[in-house]
Amino acid sequence: MAQGTIRYWAAAKDAAGRAEEPFEATTLAELTEKMARGRDELAKVIKRSSFLINGAPVGKRAHDSVILDDGATVEVLPPFAGG
Protein backbone atom coordinates (compact mmCIF):
# COMPACT_ATOMS: atom_id res chain seq x y z
CA MET A 1 0.00 0.00 0.00
CA ALA A 2 1.39 3.36 -1.05
CA GLN A 3 1.56 6.44 1.15
CA GLY A 4 1.53 9.95 -0.24
CA THR A 5 -0.18 13.32 -0.27
CA ILE A 6 -3.53 14.48 -1.64
CA ARG A 7 -3.71 18.13 -2.72
CA TYR A 8 -7.15 19.65 -3.08
CA TRP A 9 -7.87 22.64 -5.34
CA ALA A 10 -10.79 25.10 -5.55
CA ALA A 11 -14.15 23.45 -4.71
CA ALA A 12 -12.39 20.25 -3.63
CA LYS A 13 -10.36 22.24 -1.10
CA ASP A 14 -13.53 23.85 0.22
CA ALA A 15 -15.36 20.51 0.47
CA ALA A 16 -12.40 18.78 2.15
CA GLY A 17 -11.87 21.68 4.55
CA ARG A 18 -8.11 21.58 3.93
CA ALA A 19 -5.56 22.06 1.19
CA GLU A 20 -3.87 18.68 1.59
CA GLU A 21 -3.78 15.50 3.61
CA PRO A 22 -1.84 12.23 3.67
CA PHE A 23 -3.18 9.02 2.14
CA GLU A 24 -2.67 5.27 2.13
CA ALA A 25 -4.05 3.42 -0.89
CA THR A 26 -3.00 1.09 -3.69
CA THR A 27 -5.09 2.47 -6.57
CA LEU A 28 -6.77 5.76 -7.41
CA ALA A 29 -10.16 4.02 -7.13
CA GLU A 30 -9.38 2.92 -3.57
CA LEU A 31 -8.13 6.41 -2.73
CA THR A 32 -11.21 8.21 -4.08
CA GLU A 33 -13.43 5.83 -2.13
CA LYS A 34 -11.51 6.59 1.06
CA MET A 35 -11.55 10.35 0.38
CA ALA A 36 -15.34 10.38 -0.10
CA ARG A 37 -16.23 8.15 2.84
CA GLY A 38 -18.34 10.17 5.28
CA ARG A 39 -17.83 13.41 3.33
CA ASP A 40 -20.86 13.82 1.08
CA GLU A 41 -19.95 17.21 -0.35
CA LEU A 42 -16.43 16.06 -1.20
CA ALA A 43 -17.86 12.90 -2.80
CA LYS A 44 -19.92 15.08 -5.15
CA VAL A 45 -16.87 17.15 -6.10
CA ILE A 46 -14.70 14.05 -6.64
CA LYS A 47 -17.22 12.63 -9.13
CA ARG A 48 -16.73 15.60 -11.45
CA SER A 49 -13.01 16.15 -10.85
CA SER A 50 -9.94 15.26 -12.83
CA PHE A 51 -6.74 14.02 -11.22
CA LEU A 52 -3.01 14.53 -11.59
CA ILE A 53 -0.56 12.04 -10.15
CA ASN A 54 2.93 13.44 -9.73
CA GLY A 55 1.95 16.11 -12.25
CA ALA A 56 0.73 13.67 -14.93
CA PRO A 57 -2.97 13.67 -15.89
CA VAL A 58 -4.95 10.48 -15.26
CA GLY A 59 -7.26 11.30 -18.17
CA LYS A 60 -9.88 8.70 -19.07
CA ARG A 61 -8.03 5.72 -17.53
CA ALA A 62 -10.12 3.58 -15.20
CA HIS A 63 -9.26 4.57 -11.66
CA ASP A 64 -8.88 0.95 -10.57
CA SER A 65 -6.08 0.57 -13.14
CA VAL A 66 -4.11 3.56 -11.83
CA ILE A 67 -1.55 2.21 -9.36
CA LEU A 68 -0.20 4.68 -6.81
CA ASP A 69 3.50 4.72 -5.96
CA ASP A 70 4.88 5.38 -2.51
CA GLY A 71 5.44 9.11 -2.10
CA ALA A 72 2.93 10.04 -4.82
CA THR A 73 1.16 13.39 -4.91
CA VAL A 74 -2.45 13.15 -6.09
CA GLU A 75 -4.07 16.44 -7.04
CA VAL A 76 -7.86 16.76 -7.15
CA LEU A 77 -8.92 19.30 -9.79
CA PRO A 78 -12.61 20.16 -9.98
CA PRO A 79 -13.87 21.77 -13.17
CA PHE A 80 -12.90 25.43 -13.36
CA ALA A 81 -15.27 28.10 -14.65
CA GLY A 82 -14.28 30.60 -17.28
CA GLY A 83 -12.42 30.17 -20.46
All heavy atoms as an XYZ file, in Angstrom:
619
protein
N       0.845     -1.175      0.000
C       0.000      0.000      0.000
C       0.889      1.236      0.000
O       1.807      1.349      0.800
C      -0.907     -0.019      1.225
C      -1.856      1.139      1.237
S      -3.215      0.997      2.417
C      -4.032     -0.465      1.855
N       0.605      2.144     -0.915
C       1.394      3.363     -1.047
C       0.925      4.427     -0.053
O      -0.242      4.472      0.326
C       1.282      3.905     -2.464
N       1.856      5.271      0.329
C       1.563      6.438      1.146
C       1.982      7.661      0.372
O       3.002      7.641     -0.325
C       2.308      6.389      2.472
C       1.897      5.235      3.345
C       2.642      5.243      4.672
O       3.585      5.988      4.874
N       2.199      4.408      5.577
N       1.201      8.733      0.484
C       1.530      9.949     -0.236
C       0.700     11.108      0.255
O       0.205     11.103      1.386
N       0.522     12.094     -0.615
C      -0.182     13.323     -0.267
C      -1.276     13.608     -1.285
O      -1.052     13.487     -2.482
C       0.809     14.514     -0.254
O       1.851     14.235      0.672
C       0.108     15.804      0.142
N      -2.434     14.000     -0.789
C      -3.525     14.484     -1.636
C      -3.504     16.001     -1.543
O      -3.432     16.553     -0.438
C      -4.906     14.003     -1.147
C      -4.957     12.500     -1.033
C      -6.010     14.538     -2.060
C      -6.141     12.006     -0.219
N      -3.578     16.668     -2.693
C      -3.714     18.128     -2.723
C      -5.063     18.453     -3.349
O      -5.374     17.999     -4.442
C      -2.595     18.768     -3.539
C      -1.273     18.690     -2.845
C      -0.259     19.579     -3.515
N       1.025     19.398     -2.843
C       2.182     19.405     -3.443
N       2.257     19.617     -4.739
N       3.289     19.232     -2.759
N      -5.825     19.247     -2.631
C      -7.151     19.655     -3.084
C      -7.093     21.073     -3.638
O      -6.425     21.934     -3.078
C      -8.141     19.633     -1.923
C      -8.352     18.278     -1.312
C      -7.815     17.958     -0.073
C      -9.103     17.315     -1.961
C      -8.023     16.713      0.506
C      -9.315     16.060     -1.397
C      -8.775     15.773     -0.166
O      -8.980     14.541      0.410
N      -7.818     21.318     -4.721
C      -7.872     22.636     -5.338
C      -9.310     23.111     -5.430
O     -10.225     22.316     -5.628
C      -7.246     22.598     -6.733
C      -5.792     22.245     -6.681
C      -5.246     21.013     -6.887
C      -4.712     23.103     -6.344
N      -3.881     21.062     -6.713
C      -3.523     22.341     -6.380
C      -4.617     24.458     -6.025
C      -2.274     22.883     -6.112
C      -3.361     24.993     -5.764
C      -2.218     24.209     -5.808
N      -9.514     24.418     -5.323
C     -10.790     25.098     -5.547
C     -11.918     24.451     -4.737
O     -11.825     24.362     -3.516
C     -11.095     25.157     -7.036
N     -12.993     24.012     -5.401
C     -14.154     23.453     -4.707
C     -13.800     22.197     -3.915
O     -14.409     21.924     -2.876
C     -15.270     23.144     -5.705
N     -12.819     21.445     -4.370
C     -12.395     20.254     -3.626
C     -11.761     20.661     -2.295
O     -12.002     20.030     -1.268
C     -11.415     19.422     -4.458
N     -10.985     21.716     -2.318
C     -10.361     22.239     -1.098
C     -11.439     22.697     -0.117
O     -11.373     22.400      1.073
C      -9.424     23.390     -1.454
C      -8.710     24.008     -0.280
C      -7.790     25.116     -0.791
C      -7.167     25.895      0.328
N      -6.302     26.983     -0.173
N     -12.439     23.401     -0.631
C     -13.533     23.854      0.223
C     -14.295     22.666      0.818
O     -14.598     22.655      2.009
C     -14.502     24.737     -0.564
C     -13.897     26.076     -0.957
O     -12.886     26.499     -0.341
O     -14.426     26.700     -1.896
N     -14.599     21.675      0.008
C     -15.359     20.513      0.466
C     -14.561     19.658      1.456
O     -15.128     19.109      2.398
C     -15.795     19.662     -0.724
N     -13.253     19.565      1.249
C     -12.403     18.777      2.149
C     -12.098     19.532      3.438
O     -11.768     18.918      4.460
C     -11.104     18.399      1.444
N     -12.174     20.866      3.376
C     -11.865     21.676      4.548
C     -10.379     21.793      4.814
O      -9.952     22.176      5.899
N      -9.577     21.492      3.802
C      -8.113     21.576      3.930
C      -7.494     21.575      2.547
O      -8.121     21.148      1.576
C      -7.569     20.428      4.760
C      -7.823     19.054      4.115
C      -7.550     17.918      5.028
N      -8.596     17.947      6.038
C      -8.706     17.115      7.032
N      -7.845     16.153      7.174
N      -9.681     17.195      7.903
N      -6.265     22.008      2.466
C      -5.558     22.060      1.187
C      -4.904     20.730      0.843
O      -4.763     20.388     -0.330
C      -4.506     23.170      1.197
N      -4.492     19.993      1.853
C      -3.867     18.684      1.593
C      -3.979     17.793      2.806
O      -4.257     18.248      3.912
C      -2.419     18.831      1.144
C      -1.453     19.428      2.133
C      -0.046     19.514      1.574
O       0.137     20.031      0.469
O       0.883     19.062      2.275
N      -3.772     16.497      2.550
C      -3.780     15.498      3.607
C      -3.027     14.265      3.133
O      -2.878     14.052      1.929
C      -5.202     15.149      4.030
C      -6.049     14.482      2.971
C      -7.492     14.261      3.439
O      -7.758     14.243      4.649
O      -8.356     14.110      2.562
N      -2.536     13.452      4.058
C      -1.843     12.225      3.665
C      -2.839     11.151      3.242
O      -4.026     11.229      3.562
C      -1.112     11.811      4.946
C      -1.935     12.390      6.045
C      -2.535     13.664      5.499
N      -2.333     10.154      2.514
C      -3.180      9.017      2.139
C      -2.394      7.725      2.215
O      -1.170      7.711      2.195
C      -3.762      9.195      0.729
C      -2.794      8.929     -0.400
C      -2.496      7.636     -0.812
C      -2.190      9.986     -1.063
C      -1.611      7.392     -1.852
C      -1.304      9.758     -2.103
C      -1.018      8.457     -2.500
N      -3.167      6.632      2.290
C      -2.669      5.268      2.135
C      -3.653      4.559      1.225
O      -4.828      4.436      1.554
C      -2.597      4.533      3.475
C      -1.470      4.962      4.360
C      -1.325      4.052      5.587
O      -1.903      2.946      5.610
O      -0.631      4.474      6.518
N      -3.189      4.126      0.072
C      -4.047      3.415     -0.886
C      -3.176      2.772     -1.946
O      -2.036      3.189     -2.166
C      -5.039      4.372     -1.539
N      -3.716      1.779     -2.621
C      -3.002      1.088     -3.689
C      -3.348      1.647     -5.062
O      -2.486      1.795     -5.909
C      -3.314     -0.421     -3.640
O      -2.961     -0.909     -2.339
C      -2.536     -1.181     -4.686
N      -4.640      1.958     -5.276
C      -5.093      2.473     -6.573
C      -5.828      3.804     -6.376
O      -6.259      4.130     -5.271
C      -6.058      1.497     -7.274
O      -7.257      1.417     -6.494
C      -5.435      0.122     -7.477
N      -6.002      4.515     -7.473
C      -6.765      5.764     -7.413
C      -8.219      5.479     -7.039
O      -8.829      6.260     -6.305
C      -6.669      6.504     -8.745
C      -7.372      7.853     -8.806
C      -6.874      8.811     -7.727
C      -7.218      8.459    -10.193
N      -8.780      4.373     -7.488
C     -10.160      4.020     -7.130
C     -10.290      3.837     -5.620
O     -11.242      4.338     -5.002
C     -10.596      2.758     -7.861
N      -9.357      3.119     -5.023
C      -9.375      2.922     -3.572
C      -9.233      4.266     -2.860
O      -9.939      4.536     -1.876
C      -8.251      1.978     -3.151
C      -8.173      1.756     -1.660
C      -6.969      0.925     -1.231
O      -6.162      0.495     -2.088
O      -6.829      0.725     -0.012
N      -8.359      5.110     -3.360
C      -8.135      6.407     -2.735
C      -9.383      7.280     -2.810
O      -9.778      7.885     -1.807
C      -6.950      7.116     -3.393
C      -6.654      8.514     -2.844
C      -6.387      8.482     -1.352
C      -5.490      9.124     -3.598
N     -10.016      7.361     -3.972
C     -11.206      8.214     -4.083
C     -12.332      7.705     -3.186
O     -13.070      8.500     -2.607
C     -11.680      8.355     -5.542
O     -11.943      7.074     -6.097
C     -10.662      9.105     -6.383
N     -12.433      6.400     -3.049
C     -13.428      5.831     -2.133
C     -13.136      6.258     -0.702
O     -14.035      6.681      0.028
C     -13.437      4.312     -2.240
C     -14.440      3.640     -1.330
C     -14.359      2.135     -1.403
O     -14.257      1.593     -2.515
O     -14.407      1.503     -0.326
N     -11.888      6.183     -0.296
C     -11.512      6.590      1.061
C     -11.713      8.088      1.272
O     -12.168      8.506      2.333
C     -10.047      6.230      1.337
C      -9.812      4.767      1.563
C      -8.355      4.499      1.870
C      -8.110      3.064      2.254
N      -6.697      2.828      2.628
N     -11.382      8.904      0.262
C     -11.546     10.352      0.384
C     -13.015     10.713      0.583
O     -13.332     11.618      1.347
C     -11.043     11.073     -0.877
C      -9.557     11.141     -0.998
S      -9.023     12.230     -2.352
C      -9.699     11.464     -3.800
N     -13.915     10.042     -0.112
C     -15.337     10.376     -0.105
C     -16.074      9.835      1.116
O     -17.124     10.366      1.486
C     -15.990      9.843     -1.368
N     -15.540      8.817      1.736
C     -16.231      8.152      2.841
C     -16.578      9.145      3.957
O     -15.692      9.763      4.541
C     -15.360      7.030      3.391
C     -16.086      6.076      4.306
C     -15.219      4.906      4.730
N     -14.819      4.123      3.558
C     -13.630      3.542      3.426
N     -12.711      3.660      4.358
N     -13.353      2.843      2.341
N     -17.873      9.301      4.211
C     -18.339     10.170      5.281
C     -18.271     11.658      4.964
O     -18.516     12.485      5.839
N     -17.931     11.997      3.727
C     -17.830     13.406      3.326
C     -18.644     13.590      2.044
O     -18.111     13.556      0.935
C     -16.364     13.808      3.110
C     -15.518     13.630      4.375
C     -14.196     14.344      4.274
N     -13.175     13.537      3.638
C     -11.900     13.903      3.562
N     -11.491     15.056      4.034
N     -11.021     13.121      2.965
N     -19.937     13.779      2.220
C     -20.862     13.819      1.084
C     -20.543     14.920      0.081
O     -20.603     14.701     -1.125
C     -22.306     13.956      1.569
C     -22.771     12.739      2.357
O     -22.192     11.649      2.176
O     -23.721     12.876      3.147
N     -20.230     16.108      0.568
C     -19.947     17.215     -0.347
C     -18.675     16.927     -1.153
O     -18.634     17.148     -2.359
C     -19.806     18.536      0.419
C     -19.739     19.746     -0.479
C     -20.969     19.919     -1.382
O     -22.092     19.599     -0.960
O     -20.791     20.392     -2.514
N     -17.658     16.401     -0.493
C     -16.430     16.057     -1.204
C     -16.682     14.946     -2.212
O     -16.145     14.967     -3.322
C     -15.327     15.660     -0.224
C     -13.969     15.339     -0.829
C     -13.424     16.496     -1.669
C     -12.973     14.972      0.263
N     -17.528     13.989     -1.869
C     -17.862     12.901     -2.801
C     -18.456     13.455     -4.090
O     -18.114     12.999     -5.184
C     -18.837     11.923     -2.145
N     -19.326     14.466     -3.972
C     -19.924     15.085     -5.155
C     -18.861     15.762     -6.016
O     -18.889     15.668     -7.248
C     -20.973     16.113     -4.740
C     -22.199     15.517     -4.117
C     -23.125     16.612     -3.628
C     -24.223     16.054     -2.754
N     -25.054     17.117     -2.175
N     -17.928     16.452     -5.363
C     -16.869     17.148     -6.099
C     -15.945     16.140     -6.781
O     -15.564     16.309     -7.945
C     -16.069     18.078     -5.161
C     -14.876     18.688     -5.878
C     -16.962     19.169     -4.595
N     -15.595     15.066     -6.087
C     -14.698     14.046     -6.640
C     -15.272     13.455     -7.929
O     -14.540     13.221     -8.887
C     -14.425     12.940     -5.596
C     -13.502     13.485     -4.500
C     -13.816     11.700     -6.244
C     -13.380     12.568     -3.307
N     -16.588     13.238     -7.958
C     -17.217     12.626     -9.133
C     -17.020     13.441    -10.396
O     -16.984     12.895    -11.489
C     -18.714     12.422     -8.892
C     -19.008     11.281     -7.966
C     -20.491     11.094     -7.802
C     -20.775      9.984     -6.805
N     -22.210      9.799     -6.586
N     -16.883     14.759    -10.258
C     -16.730     15.604    -11.448
C     -15.309     16.146    -11.622
O     -15.072     16.984    -12.485
C     -17.763     16.729    -11.424
C     -17.649     17.689    -10.292
C     -18.757     18.759    -10.371
N     -18.428     19.886     -9.532
C     -18.864     20.074     -8.297
N     -19.660     19.193     -7.742
N     -18.515     21.138     -7.617
N     -14.381     15.655    -10.812
C     -13.007     16.153    -10.846
C     -12.109     15.344    -11.767
O     -12.385     14.181    -12.070
C     -12.409     16.118     -9.436
O     -13.060     17.044     -8.599
N     -11.014     15.973    -12.157
C      -9.939     15.256    -12.830
C      -8.784     15.152    -11.832
O      -8.778     15.826    -10.798
C      -9.507     15.981    -14.109
O      -9.103     17.296    -13.818
N      -7.820     14.303    -12.159
C      -6.736     14.021    -11.223
C      -5.382     14.090    -11.918
O      -5.252     13.688    -13.079
C      -6.904     12.614    -10.624
C      -8.179     12.463     -9.835
C      -9.351     12.076    -10.449
C      -8.196     12.730     -8.483
C     -10.536     11.960     -9.737
C      -9.371     12.617     -7.754
C     -10.548     12.225     -8.385
N      -4.415     14.591    -11.179
C      -3.009     14.533    -11.586
C      -2.292     13.670    -10.567
O      -2.547     13.792     -9.364
C      -2.364     15.920    -11.575
C      -2.906     16.995    -12.496
C      -2.154     18.298    -12.255
C      -2.792     16.581    -13.942
N      -1.404     12.819    -11.054
C      -0.560     12.036    -10.151
C       0.875     12.374    -10.493
O       1.323     12.154    -11.629
C      -0.828     10.531    -10.273
C      -2.279     10.253     -9.893
C       0.143      9.743     -9.379
C      -2.713      8.836    -10.033
N       1.555     12.964     -9.526
C       2.926     13.442     -9.727
C       3.013     14.332    -10.966
O       3.951     14.243    -11.746
C       3.912     12.282     -9.808
C       3.967     11.499     -8.520
O       3.774     12.048     -7.429
N       4.190     10.212     -8.610
N       1.983     15.159    -11.157
C       1.954     16.108    -12.255
C       1.445     15.572    -13.578
O       1.255     16.333    -14.518
N       1.196     14.279    -13.676
C       0.727     13.669    -14.926
C      -0.781     13.445    -14.865
O      -1.291     12.897    -13.883
C       1.431     12.343    -15.177
N      -1.519     13.857    -15.900
C      -2.972     13.668    -15.885
C      -3.371     12.195    -15.975
O      -2.767     11.420    -16.716
C      -3.452     14.433    -17.113
C      -2.258     14.681    -17.955
C      -1.045     14.540    -17.098
N      -4.405     11.838    -15.215
C      -4.949     10.483    -15.264
C      -5.773     10.307    -16.535
O      -5.791      9.231    -17.127
C      -5.808     10.197    -14.010
C      -6.574      8.892    -14.148
C      -4.927     10.180    -12.774
N      -6.448     11.369    -16.955
C      -7.263     11.302    -18.170
C      -8.434     10.359    -18.007
O      -9.055     10.294    -16.960
N      -8.702      9.591    -19.038
C      -9.878      8.699    -19.069
C      -9.585      7.297    -18.540
O     -10.446      6.420    -18.586
C     -10.399      8.586    -20.505
C     -10.772      9.915    -21.121
C     -12.222     10.192    -20.938
C     -12.582     11.481    -21.675
N     -13.684     12.146    -21.057
N      -8.363      7.058    -18.048
C      -8.030      5.721    -17.531
C      -8.947      5.342    -16.373
O      -9.298      6.179    -15.548
C      -6.582      5.669    -17.046
C      -5.572      5.723    -18.161
C      -4.164      5.593    -17.641
N      -3.788      6.838    -16.963
C      -2.793      6.945    -16.097
N      -2.070      5.884    -15.767
N      -2.509      8.101    -15.541
N      -9.317      4.084    -16.319
C     -10.123      3.577    -15.203
C      -9.329      3.732    -13.912
O      -8.153      3.368    -13.854
C     -10.467      2.109    -15.433
N      -9.969      4.283    -12.901
C      -9.265      4.571    -11.656
C      -8.748      3.320    -10.955
O      -7.767      3.395    -10.225
C     -10.146      5.398    -10.731
C     -10.383      6.786    -11.242
N     -11.153      7.691    -10.578
C      -9.943      7.429    -12.358
C     -11.179      8.833    -11.247
N     -10.463      8.680    -12.343
N      -9.386      2.179    -11.190
C      -8.882      0.952    -10.566
C      -7.634      0.420    -11.271
O      -6.948     -0.459    -10.757
C      -9.960     -0.122    -10.468
C     -10.514     -0.544    -11.813
O     -10.216      0.095    -12.839
O     -11.271     -1.529    -11.841
N      -7.306      0.989    -12.431
C      -6.082      0.572    -13.137
C      -4.907      1.509    -12.867
O      -3.794      1.246    -13.316
C      -6.337      0.506    -14.650
O      -6.469      1.809    -15.195
N      -5.157      2.584    -12.120
C      -4.108      3.561    -11.830
C      -3.478      3.204    -10.491
O      -4.065      3.409     -9.423
C      -4.672      4.997    -11.802
C      -3.582      5.999    -11.463
C      -5.324      5.339    -13.135
N      -2.279      2.643    -10.553
C      -1.554      2.213     -9.356
C      -0.778      3.398     -8.788
O      -0.084      4.108     -9.529
C      -0.571      1.061     -9.691
C      -1.313     -0.100    -10.379
C       0.168      0.590     -8.441
C      -2.408     -0.724     -9.573
N      -0.885      3.586     -7.482
C      -0.196      4.685     -6.814
C       1.143      4.211     -6.263
O       1.229      3.137     -5.672
C      -1.069      5.229     -5.678
C      -2.442      5.744     -6.114
C      -3.291      6.075     -4.882
C      -2.297      6.950     -7.023
N       2.170      5.014     -6.475
C       3.502      4.722     -5.957
C       3.673      5.364     -4.588
O       3.044      6.376     -4.277
C       4.579      5.281     -6.895
C       4.591      4.602     -8.246
O       4.332      3.380     -8.296
O       4.849      5.293     -9.245
N       4.556      4.799     -3.794
C       4.883      5.380     -2.509
C       5.447      6.780     -2.740
O       6.272      6.987     -3.635
C       5.897      4.495     -1.782
C       5.729      4.533     -0.288
O       4.588      4.720      0.196
O       6.734      4.385      0.415
N       4.980      7.739     -1.959
C       5.438      9.113     -2.095
C       4.715      9.916     -3.155
O       5.083     11.061     -3.428
N       3.670      9.358     -3.755
C       2.932     10.037     -4.825
C       2.188     11.253     -4.296
O       1.757     11.294     -3.148
C       1.942      9.081     -5.486
N       2.024     12.238     -5.168
C       1.164     13.385     -4.911
C      -0.014     13.294     -5.863
O       0.178     13.247     -7.086
C       1.919     14.713     -5.124
O       3.008     14.779     -4.214
C       0.992     15.906     -4.905
N      -1.211     13.233     -5.307
C      -2.446     13.152     -6.087
C      -3.156     14.490     -5.947
O      -3.471     14.905     -4.828
C      -3.348     12.006     -5.594
C      -4.660     11.991     -6.363
C      -2.622     10.671     -5.724
N      -3.390     15.157     -7.075
C      -4.066     16.445     -7.045
C      -5.489     16.281     -7.568
O      -5.713     15.638     -8.591
C      -3.302     17.455     -7.897
C      -1.902     17.669     -7.335
C      -1.137     18.762     -8.022
O      -1.583     19.925     -7.947
O      -0.112     18.444     -8.637
N      -6.441     16.840     -6.811
C      -7.857     16.761     -7.150
C      -8.262     18.106     -7.752
O      -8.221     19.124     -7.079
C      -8.711     16.456     -5.900
C     -10.174     16.306     -6.273
C      -8.201     15.198     -5.195
N      -8.625     18.079     -9.037
C      -8.924     19.300     -9.787
C     -10.381     19.317    -10.236
O     -10.738     18.674    -11.227
C      -8.021     19.387    -11.017
C      -6.518     19.302    -10.751
C      -5.773     19.118    -12.054
C      -6.047     20.531    -10.030
N     -11.232     20.042     -9.521
C     -12.610     20.161     -9.984
C     -12.662     21.006    -11.243
O     -11.699     21.721    -11.544
C     -13.325     20.862     -8.823
C     -12.277     21.392     -7.936
C     -10.985     20.741     -8.276
N     -13.759     20.935    -11.978
C     -13.867     21.774    -13.174
C     -13.765     23.252    -12.799
O     -14.289     23.665    -11.766
C     -15.255     21.471    -13.735
C     -15.707     20.241    -13.039
C     -14.950     20.128    -11.764
N     -13.067     24.000    -13.605
C     -12.900     25.427    -13.361
C     -13.804     26.196    -14.302
O     -13.934     25.855    -15.476
C     -11.444     25.853    -13.584
C     -10.501     25.251    -12.583
C      -9.844     24.068    -12.845
C     -10.294     25.866    -11.360
C      -8.977     23.504    -11.920
C      -9.434     25.316    -10.419
C      -8.767     24.131    -10.705
N     -14.417     27.248    -13.815
C     -15.275     28.102    -14.652
C     -14.418     29.056    -15.459
O     -13.251     29.289    -15.152
C     -16.238     28.891    -13.760
N     -14.999     29.599    -16.468
C     -14.282     30.597    -17.282
C     -13.787     29.994    -18.567
O     -14.125     28.889    -18.944
N     -12.936     30.732    -19.232
C     -12.419     30.173    -20.460
C     -11.872     31.152    -21.377
O     -11.518     32.173    -21.447
